[in-house]
Amino acid sequence: MDVRSIVWTGPDQVEVRQTEVGEPGPGEVLLQHTISTVSPGTEAEWLGSDQSHYVLQVTFPFVPGYSRVGRVLRVGEGVTEWK
């Protein structure tokens, strides 16, 4: 499945990319997101500096967003709480 994602490719660099999303693996859930929030405070800090990403143990490229709303499309092996 092809999806569009906002990707921070480096400090102060943003792209919209087409990305192939595969089937969920063991313990994973594939969601169709309806909306994802990106707040101006924290994300502005993270967009300008790679240093802040160490909290989450990630670095550029980085796909921002949290508090996602959507529906479950498929579940991987071993997932029993979502359907």
C-alpha positions in Angstrom: 0.0 0.0 0.0 1.4 3.4 -0.9 0.9 6.3 1.5 2.0 9.9 1.7 4.0 11.0 4.7 5.5 14.3 5.9 9.1 13.5 6.5 11.7 15.7 8.2 14.8 14.9 6.2 17.2 17.1 8.2 17.3 20.3 10.3 14.7 22.7 8.8 14.0 20.4 5.8 10.6 18.9 5.1 9.4 16.7 2.3 6.2 14.9 1.4 7.1 11.4 0.3 5.3 8.4 -1.1 6.1 5.3 1.0 5.3 1.7 0.6 3.8 0.1 3.7 3.9 -3.6 3.9 1.8 -6.1 5.8 2.0 -6.0 9.6 4.6 -8.3 11.2 4.2 -10.3 14.4 2.8 -8.0 17.2 2.2 -5.1 14.8 -1.1 -3.4 13.7 -1.6 -1.7 10.4 -3.8 1.5 10.8 -5.4 3.8 8.3 -4.9 7.2 9.9 -7.6 9.7 9.7 -5.7 12.5 11.5 -2.5 13.0 13.4 -1.7 16.0 15.4 1.6 17.9 15.2 1.9 20.7 17.8 3.9 23.9 17.0 6.0 23.9 20.2 7.7 20.5 20.5 7.8 19.8 16.8 9.3 23.2 16.0 12.1 22.4 18.4 12.6 18.9 16.9 12.5 20.2 13.3 15.4 22.6 13.9 17.7 20.3 15.8 18.7 16.7 15.8 19.7 16.9 19.5 16.1 16.8 20.7 15.4 13.5 19.0 17.7 11.6 21.4 14.8 11.5 23.9 12.9 9.2 21.6 16.1 7.6 20.3 15.4 8.6 16.7 17.2 10.9 14.3 16.6 12.3 10.8 14.7 11.3 8.7 11.8 11.5 11.1 8.0 11.3 10.6 6.3 13.6 13.1 2.9 13.2 14.7 1.1 11.6 17.6 -2.4 11.3 19.0 -3.4 9.5 15.8 -7.0 8.6 15.0 -7.9 5.9 12.6 -9.1 2.4 12.0 -7.4 -1.0 12.2 -6.9 -2.4 8.7 -5.0 -5.6 9.6 -3.2 -7.2 12.5 -0.1 -9.3 12.6 0.4 -12.7 14.2 -0.1 -12.7 17.9 -2.2 -9.5 18.1 -5.3 -10.3 20.1 -6.5 -6.9 21.5 -7.2 -5.2 18.2 -9.3 -6.2 15.2 
